[in-house]
């Protein structure tokens, strides 16, 4: 997925920022040794941090259906990863660097959601939006000076770009076979009941109901299935009517 994000950023910058072959685009770490080998003006897109965005995590599995609408699989939704990039321009004159940085700002401030026509690889296959956050303070409290210090170079003007992209974890749960039985429901209501429900265990028979005793409650019988393929049978005790 990371290489797909790199390819997407390359396509967008080449389309909306670069003007001809006079400016190169690099994803290498902008170390002092790298800068000493530059021959042309260069835009550097350096990936320095990868973290999950837990605030955008979906917890429910998604249902995958076939052409008949039957659920055949339950798939875990993609995780959202935040890829932090440092955008910088490298030329011989500060004015040219600032001009390139302004072009980068205009490009990504207009692209809060990366255009679908530049999405590469799995990003295009997943069909989910890829979000960007441009020129905001990085999360975690790190400073740009610390990043440049770790690279062994001097502090330079740069743009912080966060790309929030989906990552397919390829995890799914199998489902059982579809239910093909036709439900059948029947209610049994005896015309006359002469017994009261037993409240405890009796060794023999039942006791006759007193004259003022309430009639026994009818049972509800639920049958699922068809005659040639009977299903389960459920019996539910009825509730007394309120008076």
C-alpha positions as CSV (number, residue, x, y, z in Angstrom):
1,X,0.0,0.0,0.0
2,X,2.8,2.4,0.8
3,X,4.3,2.1,-2.7
4,X,0.8,2.8,-4.1
5,X,0.6,6.1,-2.1
6,X,4.1,7.0,-3.4
7,X,3.0,6.4,-7.0
8,X,-0.2,8.4,-6.4
9,X,1.7,11.4,-5.0
10,X,4.2,11.2,-7.9
11,X,1.3,11.2,-10.5
12,X,-0.4,14.2,-8.8
13,X,2.8,16.3,-8.4
14,X,3.9,15.5,-12.0
15,X,0.5,16.5,-13.3
16,X,-0.2,19.7,-11.2
17,X,3.2,21.0,-10.0
18,X,6.1,20.1,-12.3
19,X,6.5,22.1,-15.5
20,X,8.6,20.1,-17.9
21,X,11.7,18.0,-17.2
22,X,13.7,20.8,-15.6
23,X,12.6,19.7,-12.1
24,X,13.1,16.3,-10.7
25,X,11.1,14.4,-8.1
26,X,12.7,12.2,-5.4
27,X,11.5,10.1,-2.5
28,X,14.9,9.4,-1.0
29,X,15.9,10.6,2.4
30,X,17.2,14.2,2.0
31,X,20.6,13.6,3.7
32,X,23.6,15.8,3.2
33,X,25.2,13.2,0.9
34,X,22.0,13.0,-1.2
35,X,21.9,16.8,-1.5
36,X,25.5,16.9,-2.7
37,X,24.7,14.8,-5.7
38,X,21.9,17.0,-7.1
39,X,22.3,18.4,-10.6
40,X,18.8,19.8,-11.2
41,X,16.2,21.5,-9.1
42,X,14.4,18.8,-7.1
43,X,11.3,18.3,-5.1
44,X,11.8,15.8,-2.3
45,X,8.9,13.8,-0.8
46,X,10.3,12.1,2.3
47,X,8.2,9.5,4.2
48,X,9.3,9.7,7.8
49,X,6.4,8.3,9.9
50,X,3.6,5.7,9.6
51,X,0.9,5.3,12.2
52,X,-2.7,4.0,12.3
53,X,-5.5,6.5,12.7
54,X,-7.7,4.8,15.4
55,X,-10.4,7.5,15.2
56,X,-11.3,6.3,11.7
57,X,-11.3,2.5,12.4
58,X,-14.5,0.6,11.5
59,X,-15.3,-2.1,14.0
60,X,-18.1,-4.0,12.2
61,X,-17.3,-6.6,9.5
62,X,-18.7,-5.9,6.1
63,X,-21.0,-8.4,4.3
64,X,-20.0,-9.6,0.9
65,X,-22.9,-10.8,-1.3
66,X,-23.1,-12.8,-4.5
67,X,-25.1,-12.0,-7.6
68,X,-28.3,-13.4,-5.9
69,X,-27.9,-11.2,-2.9
70,X,-26.8,-14.0,-0.5
71,X,-24.1,-13.3,2.1
72,X,-21.1,-15.4,1.2
73,X,-18.4,-13.7,3.4
74,X,-17.9,-11.2,6.2
75,X,-14.8,-9.2,5.7
76,X,-13.0,-6.9,8.0
77,X,-12.9,-3.3,6.7
78,X,-9.6,-1.7,5.8
79,X,-7.5,0.0,8.5
80,X,-6.7,3.7,8.1
81,X,-3.0,4.5,8.2
82,X,-1.6,8.0,8.4
83,X,1.6,8.4,6.3
84,X,3.5,11.5,7.2
85,X,5.6,13.1,4.5
86,X,8.0,16.0,4.5
87,X,8.0,18.1,1.3
88,X,11.0,20.2,0.5
89,X,12.4,22.0,-2.6
90,X,16.1,22.0,-3.5
91,X,17.4,24.6,-5.9
92,X,20.3,27.1,-6.0
93,X,18.2,30.1,-5.2
94,X,15.8,30.5,-2.3
95,X,13.3,32.3,-4.6
96,X,13.0,29.2,-6.8
97,X,12.5,26.9,-3.7
98,X,9.7,29.2,-2.4
99,X,8.1,29.1,-5.8
100,X,8.1,25.3,-5.8
101,X,6.8,25.1,-2.3
102,X,3.9,27.5,-3.2
103,X,3.0,25.2,-6.1
104,X,3.0,22.2,-3.8
105,X,0.8,24.0,-1.3
106,X,-1.7,25.0,-4.0
107,X,-1.7,21.4,-5.3
108,X,-2.5,19.7,-2.0
109,X,-4.7,22.3,-0.4
110,X,-7.0,21.7,-3.3
111,X,-6.8,18.0,-2.9
112,X,-8.3,17.2,0.5
113,X,-9.3,14.0,-1.2
114,X,-6.9,12.6,-3.8
115,X,-8.4,12.5,-7.2
116,X,-9.6,9.1,-8.3
117,X,-7.8,9.4,-11.7
118,X,-4.4,9.4,-10.0
119,X,-4.9,6.6,-7.5
120,X,-2.6,3.7,-8.1
121,X,-2.7,0.0,-7.4
122,X,-4.8,-1.2,-4.5
123,X,-5.9,2.4,-3.7
124,X,-7.9,2.4,-6.9
125,X,-9.2,-1.2,-6.4
126,X,-10.5,-0.6,-2.9
127,X,-12.7,2.4,-4.1
128,X,-12.3,4.3,-0.8
129,X,-11.3,7.9,-0.4
130,X,-7.7,8.8,0.3
131,X,-7.6,11.9,2.5
132,X,-4.8,14.5,2.9
133,X,-4.0,17.0,5.6
134,X,-1.6,19.7,4.4
135,X,0.6,22.1,6.5
136,X,-0.9,21.0,9.9
137,X,1.2,20.4,13.0
138,X,2.4,16.8,13.1
139,X,0.9,14.5,15.7
140,X,2.9,13.2,18.6
141,X,4.6,16.6,19.3
142,X,7.6,16.0,17.1
143,X,9.3,19.0,15.5
144,X,10.6,19.4,12.0
145,X,14.0,20.4,13.5
146,X,14.2,17.0,15.1
147,X,13.6,15.3,11.7
148,X,16.2,17.4,9.9
149,X,18.6,16.8,12.8
150,X,18.2,13.0,12.5
151,X,18.9,13.3,8.8
152,X,22.2,15.1,9.5
153,X,21.3,18.2,7.6
154,X,20.4,21.8,8.2
155,X,16.9,23.0,8.8
156,X,15.0,23.9,5.6
157,X,11.6,25.2,4.8
158,X,9.3,22.3,4.3
159,X,5.6,21.3,4.2
160,X,4.1,18.6,6.4
161,X,1.8,16.3,4.4
162,X,-0.3,13.6,6.0
163,X,-2.0,11.0,3.7
164,X,-4.7,8.9,5.3
165,X,-5.0,5.8,3.2
166,X,-6.9,2.5,3.6
167,X,-4.9,-0.7,4.2
168,X,-6.6,-4.0,3.4
169,X,-5.8,-6.5,6.1
170,X,-7.3,-9.4,4.1
171,X,-9.2,-10.9,7.1
172,X,-12.6,-12.5,6.6
173,X,-15.0,-14.8,8.5
174,X,-16.9,-17.7,6.8
175,X,-20.6,-17.8,6.9
176,X,-23.0,-20.8,7.2
177,X,-25.2,-22.1,4.4
178,X,-28.2,-20.0,3.5
179,X,-31.6,-20.9,5.1
180,X,-33.8,-22.4,2.4
181,X,-36.7,-23.7,4.6
182,X,-40.1,-22.1,4.5
183,X,-41.3,-21.1,7.9
184,X,-44.6,-22.5,9.2
185,X,-46.3,-21.2,12.3
186,X,-49.4,-22.8,14.0
187,X,-51.1,-21.9,17.2
188,X,-52.7,-24.5,19.4
189,X,-55.7,-23.4,21.4
190,X,-57.6,-26.2,23.1
191,X,-61.3,-25.6,23.5
192,X,-61.5,-26.7,27.1
193,X,-58.8,-27.1,29.7
194,X,-59.5,-29.0,32.9
195,X,-56.0,-29.0,34.3
196,X,-53.9,-26.4,36.0
197,X,-50.2,-26.1,35.4
198,X,-48.2,-28.1,37.8
199,X,-45.9,-26.0,40.0
200,X,-43.8,-28.8,41.2
201,X,-43.0,-32.4,40.5
202,X,-45.7,-35.0,41.1
203,X,-45.3,-38.7,41.0
204,X,-48.7,-39.4,39.4
205,X,-51.0,-37.3,37.2
206,X,-52.3,-33.9,37.9
207,X,-54.6,-32.4,40.5
208,X,-58.1,-31.4,39.5
209,X,-58.6,-27.7,39.0
210,X,-60.7,-25.9,41.6
211,X,-63.9,-24.3,40.5
212,X,-62.5,-20.7,40.8
213,X,-59.1,-21.5,39.3
214,X,-58.1,-19.7,36.1
215,X,-57.9,-21.9,33.0
216,X,-54.5,-23.1,32.0
217,X,-52.7,-21.0,29.4
218,X,-52.5,-22.3,25.9
219,X,-49.2,-23.2,24.3
220,X,-48.0,-21.7,21.0
221,X,-46.3,-24.2,18.7
222,X,-43.9,-22.9,16.0
223,X,-42.7,-25.2,13.3
224,X,-40.1,-24.3,10.7
225,X,-39.6,-26.1,7.5
226,X,-41.7,-28.0,4.9
227,X,-43.3,-31.3,5.0
228,X,-40.6,-33.2,3.2
229,X,-37.8,-31.3,5.1
230,X,-39.2,-30.5,8.6
231,X,-37.3,-28.0,10.7
232,X,-37.2,-27.2,14.4
233,X,-40.3,-27.1,16.6
234,X,-40.6,-24.5,19.3
235,X,-43.3,-24.5,22.1
236,X,-43.9,-21.2,23.9
237,X,-46.1,-20.8,27.0
238,X,-48.8,-18.2,26.4
239,X,-49.0,-15.1,28.6
240,X,-52.2,-14.5,30.7
241,X,-54.5,-11.7,29.6
242,X,-54.7,-8.6,31.7
243,X,-58.0,-7.8,33.3
